[in-house]
């Protein structure tokens, strides 16, 4: 049985950075070749970064991607790696695009190529195009219609791109029909909570359907609101795991595989879903038998809270680094939300690059001011106190505001102060709002909603508490100082904008509220279904009204890391002007 040393490069890339991404591909190819790899692979659209969104509609960017691919092929050959096939994802266009209703202008394709001998030996486009959640690939791409197969060291390797595995039919059964010994899928599958379990079962299922060893290579890193967690997987034809890569960690999984020999006669013709087999022979003879040395390994799985927390850290780190920011600024109230955001920021960027500001008013409690200072002491972040009382008094002397307007003025003064410091000193402001608050409209426009990024935008309040407890527990287990003061976790949540105020004055307990919100926001359940799930009808009706009327606020909130199946933003798209209500 032929042997093949496969290198799966689980790496990050940056949208639009063709030169930087090319350098990373060369670097990791060099590493793989030095380890004796016979086939090297990189994630979906690694050359351009993913997702490129409307850049796909610019012919100049498409052509730049195609030119970069050709230059990369020549560079790999010049570096001495030309005899090793390298699979690279990139942005292409159809050579035979015809104007059709509903087809993207210029016929762009989400494509991958096999580079060999300084040339593009084979290229192909994603067959199944996702069009749900954050994906708009029908808007951007035309589908591929081939079943690409390359013969490497006597093994026929079938190739696929991400959604080709997630949907039934297409290239998975076509790989079996083509007699492939290995199915290799390159992916840029965004992270969401619990997706690692779903992904593993998917790869196992597809391997059994394809009837061959299946390698699922995933991207890591972050792009705007999306996080990529890696977790590349290789399973045998029975679905048994051979190797599994770490989550949220860049690196190369290199492993030795025993694979079926290719048939003497190359497969041809049209197979499942009308896919035409496109077969290229790169190296027909198997490698001389050798003693397998590399097994790829099986990385320890993160528990649920550590997984989510890691995603939040990676998301913020990537957003700051890829947009040229090295430091962040956050208002520290002494409450749980700003405390968790500060801990995430310290882990993402280092405490020396995190600047915290306490902005007390006459309603701020001594314990909240003390908790903010204690957080700074525990983490080592930069800290100062700037009272908003003089500014508040000046406004009140001119406007004589009362009630909610008086409360919101305090939040807006804090937002103005933060943005002024940001302009003066260069840090980006982090907005500390959580998903529960954004859902029901408990954020003040131009107040606590100001900022460049919202690290916990997609985290419900009950999960905020759980993550804070996990972070402190993790610190204790490592012999470190827990970053979040216990008082910030244990005291009743409050905006402290009036005497004695607590969140439960106007909201139900967060465990109850979040359960309702998850059904309505994440699962699109209506009033009747939520009430049937056991919730009080009046409470449900009130909550849904609050969610519906706050849409305009959410549109003005900064981006933030997506960790749920349906985050506010590209996932959940509802009109601002909308008279439909689940309840009267």
C-alpha positions in Angstrom: 0.0 0.0 0.0 1.5 3.4 -1.0 2.7 5.8 1.7 2.1 9.5 1.7 3.4 12.2 4.1 0.7 14.8 4.3 1.2 18.4 5.6 -1.9 20.3 6.7 -0.9 23.9 7.4 -3.4 25.4 9.8 -2.5 29.0 9.4 -3.9 32.6 9.6 -4.1 35.0 6.7 -5.2 38.6 6.2 -7.8 39.7 3.7 -6.1 41.7 0.9 -2.6 41.0 2.0 -1.5 39.0 -1.0 2.2 39.6 -0.4 2.1 38.7 3.3 -0.1 35.7 2.8 2.3 34.5 0.0 5.2 34.8 2.4 3.4 32.7 5.0 2.7 30.0 2.4 6.3 29.9 1.4 7.4 29.8 5.0 5.1 26.9 5.9 5.8 25.0 2.7 9.5 25.2 3.5 8.8 23.8 6.9 6.7 20.9 5.5 9.3 20.0 2.8 12.0 20.0 5.4 9.9 17.4 7.3 9.7 15.3 4.2 6.1 16.0 3.1 4.9 14.6 -0.2 1.8 16.8 -0.4 1.3 20.2 1.3 -2.1 21.9 1.8 -3.3 25.3 2.9 -6.8 26.6 3.9 -9.6 27.9 1.7 -8.7 31.3 0.1 -5.5 31.5 2.1 -3.9 33.6 -0.6 -6.5 36.4 -0.4 -7.8 36.0 3.1 -11.4 35.0 3.9 -14.0 36.2 3.5 -13.2 38.8 0.9 -16.9 40.0 0.6 -17.4 42.6 -2.1 -13.7 42.6 -3.1 -14.7 39.5 -5.1 -16.7 41.8 -7.4 -13.7 43.9 -8.2 -12.0 42.6 -11.3 -8.8 44.3 -10.2 -8.6 42.3 -7.0 -9.5 39.1 -8.8 -6.7 39.6 -11.3 -4.3 40.5 -8.5 -5.2 37.2 -6.8 -4.6 35.2 -10.1 -1.3 37.0 -10.7 -0.2 36.3 -7.1 -1.0 32.6 -7.5 1.2 32.4 -10.6 4.0 34.3 -8.9 3.7 32.0 -5.9 4.0 28.9 -8.1 7.2 30.3 -9.6 8.5 31.3 -6.2 8.0 27.8 -4.7 9.8 26.3 -7.6 12.7 28.8 -7.3 13.0 28.0 -3.6 13.5 24.3 -4.5 10.0 23.1 -3.6 8.7 22.6 -7.1 8.5 18.8 -7.0 6.1 18.8 -4.0 2.5 19.6 -4.8 1.0 22.5 -2.8 -2.7 23.1 -2.6 -3.6 26.8 -2.1 -7.0 28.5 -1.9 -7.4 31.7 -3.8 -9.9 34.0 -5.6 -10.3 33.1 -9.3 -12.8 33.8 -12.1 -14.4 31.5 -14.6 -12.6 31.5 -18.0 -15.9 30.8 -19.7 -18.4 33.0 -17.8 -21.5 33.9 -19.6 -23.9 36.7 -18.5 -26.8 35.1 -16.7 -29.5 36.4 -14.5 -28.4 36.2 -10.9 -24.7 35.5 -11.7 -22.1 37.7 -10.1 -20.5 40.1 -12.5 -17.2 38.8 -13.9 -18.0 35.2 -12.7 -15.6 35.1 -9.7 -14.9 31.8 -8.1 -13.9 30.6 -4.6 -11.1 28.4 -5.9 -8.1 26.3 -5.1 -5.1 25.3 -7.1 -2.4 22.6 -7.0 1.0 24.2 -7.6 3.7 21.9 -9.0 6.9 22.4 -11.0 6.4 26.2 -11.0 3.0 25.9 -12.7 -0.6 25.7 -11.8 -1.1 22.0 -12.4 -4.8 22.0 -11.6 -7.4 24.4 -10.4 -11.1 24.1 -9.4 -13.9 26.1 -7.7 -16.1 25.3 -4.8 -19.1 23.3 -5.9 -21.5 23.9 -3.1 -21.9 27.6 -2.2 -23.2 28.4 1.2 -25.9 31.1 1.5 -26.9 31.2 5.1 -25.7 32.9 8.3 -22.6 35.0 7.6 -22.2 33.5 4.1 -23.2 35.2 0.9 -21.4 33.1 -1.6 -24.3 33.1 -4.2 -23.8 36.8 -4.2 -20.1 36.5 -5.0 -19.2 33.3 -6.7 -20.2 30.9 -9.5 -20.0 27.2 -8.6 -17.4 24.7 -9.8 -18.5 21.7 -11.9 -15.5 19.4 -11.8 -14.3 16.6 -9.6 -10.6 17.4 -9.2 -8.3 14.5 -8.6 -4.5 14.6 -8.6 -2.2 11.5 -8.6 0.5 12.0 -6.0 3.1 9.3 -5.4 0.7 6.6 -6.8 -2.3 7.8 -4.8 -5.4 9.5 -6.3 -6.3 12.5 -4.1 -9.7 14.0 -4.5 -10.0 17.7 -3.6 -12.9 19.7 -2.1 -13.5 23.1 -0.5 -15.4 23.6 2.8 -19.1 23.6 1.9 -18.5 20.6 -0.4 -18.4 18.6 2.8 -21.1 20.4 4.7 -23.8 19.7 2.1 -25.0 16.3 0.9 -24.0 15.1 -2.6 -21.5 16.5 -4.9 -17.8 15.9 -4.4 -18.0 13.5 -1.5 -19.8 10.7 -3.3 -18.0 11.7 -6.4 -14.7 11.0 -4.6 -15.9 7.4 -4.1 -16.9 7.1 -7.8 -13.5 8.4 -8.8 -11.8 5.7 -6.7 -9.9 8.2 -4.6 -7.6 7.0 -1.9 -7.7 10.3 0.0 -10.2 13.1 0.1 -8.6 16.5 1.0 -10.9 19.4 1.9 -9.5 22.9 2.5 -11.7 25.1 4.7 -12.2 28.5 6.3 -15.0 27.4 8.6 -15.8 30.1 11.2 -15.9 29.2 14.8 -19.1 29.1 16.8 -19.9 27.5 20.1 -20.0 23.7 20.1 -19.1 23.5 16.4 -16.1 21.3 17.0 -18.4 18.4 18.0 -20.5 19.0 14.9 -17.5 19.2 12.7 -16.0 15.9 13.9 -19.2 14.0 13.3 -19.4 15.6 9.8 -15.9 14.5 8.8 -16.5 11.0 10.1 -19.7 10.8 8.1 -18.2 12.1 4.9 -15.2 9.7 5.1 -17.6 6.8 5.2 -19.6 8.2 2.3 -16.4 8.8 0.3 -15.0 5.4 1.2 -11.5 6.8 1.8 -9.3 8.6 4.3 -10.5 12.2 4.7 -8.5 15.2 5.7 -10.3 18.4 6.8 -7.9 21.3 6.9 -9.2 24.5 8.7 -8.0 28.1 9.0 -7.2 29.8 12.3 -7.2 33.5 13.3 -9.7 36.2 13.0 -11.3 38.5 10.4 -13.6 41.3 11.6 -16.3 39.6 13.6 -15.3 36.1 12.6 -12.9 33.8 14.4 -11.4 30.6 12.9 -10.5 27.9 15.4 -8.4 25.5 13.4 -9.3 22.0 14.7 -8.1 20.3 11.5 -9.1 16.6 11.5 -7.9 13.4 9.6 -10.0 10.3 9.8 -9.8 6.9 8.1 -12.4 5.5 5.7 -14.3 4.1 8.7 -14.4 7.4 10.4 -11.9 6.7 13.1 -9.8 9.7 14.0 -6.1 9.5 12.9 -5.0 13.0 13.9 -6.6 16.2 15.3 -4.9 19.6 15.5 -5.1 22.1 18.4 -7.8 24.7 18.5 -6.9 28.4 18.1 -3.2 27.5 17.4 -1.2 28.1 14.2 0.9 25.3 13.0 1.4 22.3 10.7 0.0 18.8 11.2 2.3 16.4 9.4 1.5 12.7 9.3 2.3 9.5 7.5 -0.6 7.8 5.8 -1.0 4.3 4.2 -3.4 4.8 1.3 -4.8 2.6 -1.5 -2.9 2.6 -4.7 -4.5 4.4 -7.6 -6.1 2.3 -10.3 -3.9 1.6 -13.4 -6.3 3.5 -15.6 -7.0 7.1 -14.5 -10.7 7.8 -13.7 -12.6 9.8 -16.2 -16.1 10.8 -17.2 -19.1 12.4 -15.4 -19.9 11.2 -11.9 -22.3 12.3 -9.1 -24.2 15.6 -9.5 -22.9 15.9 -13.1 -19.4 16.5 -11.9 -16.8 16.0 -14.6 -13.6 14.2 -13.4 -10.6 16.4 -13.9 -7.6 14.1 -13.3 -4.0 15.1 -13.4 -1.0 12.8 -12.8 1.8 14.6 -10.9 3.8 11.5 -9.8 2.7 8.0 -10.7 5.2 5.9 -8.8 4.9 5.4 -5.1 7.7 6.5 -2.7 10.1 3.8 -1.6 8.8 2.1 1.5 9.9 3.9 4.7 9.2 3.5 8.5 6.4 5.9 9.4 7.6 8.5 11.9 4.9 11.2 12.0 1.4 10.4 13.4 0.1 14.0 13.5 -1.0 13.7 17.1 -4.3 14.3 18.9 -4.5 17.7 20.6 -6.3 17.9 23.9 -9.8 19.4 23.6 -10.6 22.7 25.3 -13.6 22.6 27.7 -16.6 24.7 26.7 -15.8 27.9 28.7 -12.1 27.8 27.7 -13.0 27.4 24.1 -15.3 30.4 24.1 -12.9 32.5 26.1 -10.1 31.6 23.7 -12.3 32.7 20.7 -12.9 36.1 22.3 -9.1 36.6 22.9 -8.2 35.5 19.4 -11.0 37.7 17.9 -9.8 40.9 19.7 -6.1 40.2 19.1 -6.7 39.6 15.3 -8.9 42.7 15.0 -6.3 44.9 16.7 -3.3 43.5 14.9 -4.7 43.3 11.4 -6.0 46.9 11.6 -2.8 48.3 12.9 -3.7 48.9 16.6 -1.4 48.0 19.4 -3.3 49.2 22.4 -6.9 49.6 23.7 -8.8 51.8 26.1 -11.7 50.7 28.2 -14.0 52.4 30.8 -13.8 50.5 34.0 -17.0 50.7 36.1 -16.2 48.0 38.6 -18.9 45.9 37.0 -18.6 42.4 35.5 -18.8 43.4 31.8 -15.9 45.9 31.7 -14.0 43.5 34.0 -14.3 40.6 31.6 -13.5 42.8 28.6 -10.4 44.0 30.4 -9.3 40.5 31.2 -9.8 39.5 27.6 -7.8 42.5 26.4 -4.9 41.8 28.8 -4.7 38.2 27.5 -5.0 39.3 23.9 -2.6 42.3 23.9 -0.7 42.2 27.2 -1.6 44.3 30.2 0.9 47.0 29.3 -1.1 47.8 26.1 -4.5 48.0 28.0 -5.6 51.4 29.4 -8.4 51.5 31.9 -10.3 54.7 33.0 -12.6 54.9 36.0 -15.2 57.7 35.4 -17.2 58.0 38.5 -20.3 60.2 39.0 -22.0 61.2 42.2 -24.0 57.9 41.9 -21.0 55.7 41.7 -20.6 53.6 44.8 -17.3 53.4 46.7 -17.2 49.6 46.1 -17.5 50.0 42.4 -14.7 52.5 42.3 -12.7 50.2 44.5 -13.4 47.2 42.3 -12.2 49.0 39.2 -8.9 49.9 41.0 -8.6 46.4 42.2 -9.0 45.0 38.7 -6.2 47.2 37.6 -3.9 46.1 40.4 -4.6 42.4 39.7 -4.0 42.6 36.0 -1.3 45.3 35.9 -3.1 47.3 33.2 -2.6 51.1 33.0 -5.2 52.9 35.2 -6.4 56.4 35.9 -9.5 58.1 37.3 -11.3 61.0 35.7 -14.5 62.1 37.4 -17.4 63.2 35.2 -19.1 65.2 37.9 -17.9 68.6 36.7 -19.0 67.9 33.2 -22.3 66.5 34.4 -23.0 69.6 36.5 -22.2 71.9 33.6 -24.7 70.1 31.4 -27.4 69.9 34.1 -27.0 73.7 34.7 -27.7 74.4 31.1 -30.3 71.7 30.3 -32.0 70.7 33.6 -32.5 67.2 32.4 -34.4 64.6 34.4 -35.2 60.9 34.5 -33.8 58.8 31.6 -32.3 61.8 29.9 -30.3 62.5 33.0 -29.1 58.9 33.3 -28.1 58.6 29.6 -26.2 61.9 29.9 -23.8 60.3 32.3 -23.2 57.4 29.8 -22.7 59.9 26.9 -20.2 61.9 28.9 -18.2 58.8 29.6 -18.3 57.9 25.9 -17.2 61.4 24.9 -14.4 61.2 27.4 -13.2 57.8 26.1 -13.3 59.0 22.5 -11.4 62.1 23.4 -8.6 60.1 25.1 -8.6 57.7 22.1 -8.1 60.6 19.7 -5.4 62.1 21.9 -3.4 59.0 22.8 -4.2 56.6 19.9 -5.8 53.6 21.7 -9.0 52.1 20.3 -12.0 52.1 22.6 -13.6 48.8 23.6 -17.3 48.7 24.0 -18.2 46.5 26.9 -21.9 45.7 26.1 -23.1 42.1 26.2 -25.6 40.3 24.0 -28.4 40.5 26.6 -28.1 44.3 26.8 -27.9 44.7 23.0 -30.9 42.5 22.5 -33.3 44.5 24.8 -31.8 47.9 24.0 -29.9 48.5 27.3 -27.1 50.4 25.7 -26.8 54.1 25.3 -26.1 55.4 21.8 -22.9 57.6 21.9 -22.4 56.4 25.5 -21.5 52.9 26.4 -22.0 51.9 22.8 -19.0 53.9 21.6 -15.9 52.1 20.5 -14.1 50.3 17.7 -14.8 46.8 18.9 -17.1 44.9 21.3 -15.3 41.9 22.7 -18.4 40.4 24.4 -21.0 41.6 21.9 -22.1 38.0 21.2 -22.0 36.8 24.9 -25.2 36.6 26.9 -25.0 38.1 30.4 -25.3 34.8 32.2 -22.3 33.5 30.1 -20.4 36.7 31.1 -20.6 35.6 34.7 -19.6 32.0 33.8 -16.6 33.1 31.7 -15.4 35.4 34.5 -15.5 32.6 37.0 -13.7 30.3 34.6 -11.0 32.9 33.9 -10.4 33.3 37.7 -10.4 29.6 38.2 -7.9 29.0 35.4 -5.6 31.6 37.0 -5.8 29.9 40.3 -5.0 26.5 38.8 -1.8 28.1 37.2 -0.8 29.7 40.5 -1.6 33.2 39.2 -3.7 36.0 40.6 -7.3 35.8 39.4 -7.8 39.0 37.3 -11.4 39.7 38.2 -12.3 40.9 41.7 -14.8 38.6 43.4 -17.0 41.6 44.2 -17.4 42.3 40.5 -18.8 38.8 40.0 -21.0 38.6 43.1 -22.7 42.0 43.4 -26.0 42.6 41.6 -25.5 44.2 38.2 -26.2 47.9 38.0 -25.5 50.8 35.7 -25.3 53.1 38.7 -27.0 56.0 37.0 -29.4 56.7 39.8 -29.5 56.0 43.6 -29.9 52.3 44.4 -30.3 51.2 40.7 -30.0 47.5 39.8 -30.7 45.8 36.5 -33.5 43.7 37.9 -35.5 46.9 38.4 -36.6 46.6 34.8 -35.3 43.2 33.6 -36.0 39.7 34.8 -33.3 37.5 36.2 -30.6 37.1 33.5 -30.9 33.3 33.4 -34.5 33.6 32.5 -34.0 36.6 30.1 -31.2 34.8 28.3 -33.2 31.7 27.8 -36.0 33.7 26.2 -33.5 35.6 24.1 -31.7 32.5 22.9 -35.0 31.1 21.6 -36.1 34.4 19.9 -32.7 35.7 18.6 -30.7 32.6 18.0 -33.4 30.2 17.0 -36.0 32.5 15.5 -38.8 31.1 17.7 -42.0 33.1 17.9 -44.1 34.2 20.9 -46.3 31.1 21.0 -43.4 28.7 20.8 -41.5 30.4 23.5 -44.5 30.5 25.8 -45.1 26.8 25.1 -41.5 26.2 26.2 -42.6 27.2 29.7 -42.1 31.0 30.0 -44.6 33.5 31.3 -46.6 35.0 28.4 -46.5 38.5 29.7 -42.8 38.4 30.3 -42.1 36.9 26.8 -44.3 39.6 25.1 -42.5 42.4 26.9 -39.1 41.0 26.1 -39.9 40.5 22.4 -41.2 44.1 22.2 -37.9 45.3 23.7 -35.9 43.3 21.2 -37.9 44.5 18.2 -37.7 48.2 19.0 -34.0 48.2 19.6 -32.9 47.2 16.1 -31.8 50.7 15.2 -29.4 50.8 18.2 -27.8 47.5 17.3 -27.1 48.8 13.8 -24.9 51.5 15.3 -23.0 49.2 17.7 -19.4 48.4 16.8 -18.3 44.9 15.5 -17.5 42.2 17.9 -16.4 38.6 18.1 -19.1 36.1 16.9 -19.3 33.0 19.0 -22.9 31.9 18.7 -24.9 30.4 15.8 -26.6 33.8 15.2 -24.9 36.9 16.3 -26.1 40.5 15.9 -24.8 41.7 12.6 -24.4 39.7 9.4 -26.1 36.7 11.0 -29.3 38.3 12.0 -30.7 40.7 9.4 -33.9 42.4 10.3 -35.3 45.7 9.0 -35.1 48.7 11.3 -38.5 50.0 10.1 -40.7 47.1 10.8 -44.3 47.0 12.1 -44.5 43.2 12.5 -44.7 42.2 16.1 -44.9 38.8 17.7 -47.1 40.4 20.4 -49.5 43.3 20.4 
